[in-house]
Amino acid sequence: MAEKLIEVNNLKKYFKTKKGMLHAIDDVSFYINKGETLGLVGESGCGKSTTGRAIMRLHEPTSGQVIYQGEDIVPYGSRDMKNMRKKMQIVFQDPYSSLNPRLSAAEIIAEPLYVNRVYKTSAETQARVREVMEVVGLEERLINAFPHELDGGRRQRIGIARALALQPEFIVLDEPVSALDVCIQAQILNLMNSLQKQFGLTYLFISHNLSVVKHVSDRIAVMYLGKIVEMADYQSIFRNPLHPYTQALLSAIPVAKLDSVKNRIILEGDVPSPINPPDGCRFYGRCRYRMDVCKNQNPELIKTDSGSYVACHLHTAKAEA
Ligand code: SF4
């Protein structure tokens, strides 16, 4: 049986704003098995990046649990968290702004090794830097290059090398390819796949793009306005999407064949404000299947007969029948 590496239970992250409490993530629960990739998708502002950061404790969760190999790390103090971060790393979207422009490639990759005093000598640290550069496909001649001297793909490879330097088990990939050209995106996705196989890594892959997530994920969780609305293995999401929002997201993926016709579902209405969001289904105002019950009653995420999880009253009614 698959072993859970990380389990997120009822995670919430609220931010205080002048207009009220912003519910960035609201009662989010999921797990990721060892060696697996969970894709987390949704429109920008749905809370997916906040989820990644809250798991890493870069944002302090408002409440909930992040259980890593059986231990809740939310109550951890800074020393315990520093040790945890050797196991948990994050790669950010924009390699240009996430890399210190004043440091060379070698200095950026070496930084976590020095901070965690992994090696006794500088020669050992440099040897490790060369090793991870090779692993991520960065030529040794670039060791003293600065981020602005490199293209986007190579900059992202530095970000990945820095994340790998401490030999982590789990990596949050926060939109790792969205700032890159399409052909470079494919190279980075292939690299992430081969690193996962080589080192048995576990990923949370965050993206606004379902077709990107499809190429890397074992399972996919779809987020809408701070909540997970559907979660299933990637085949089920693509072949039989259950939630009306997932159906709309899928219908928006361009089709390559000229003769194929796709019925695009146009979402009308605006996403409600995450500040004091509605009590009922958050997708209510944009849903073509909405019913009276949806307006005031929040649908819980339930497991369906097919094994998929969905939060929608269309399916709650079926489960109760
Ligand atoms: Fe639509 Fe109702 Fe389902 Fe929400 S709960 S997605 S409004 S049918």
Residues whose N, C-alpha, C, O or C-beta is under 5 A from the ligand:
A	BS01	SF4	P244 C281 F283 Y284 C287 Y289 R290 M291 C294 P299 A311 C312 H313 L314
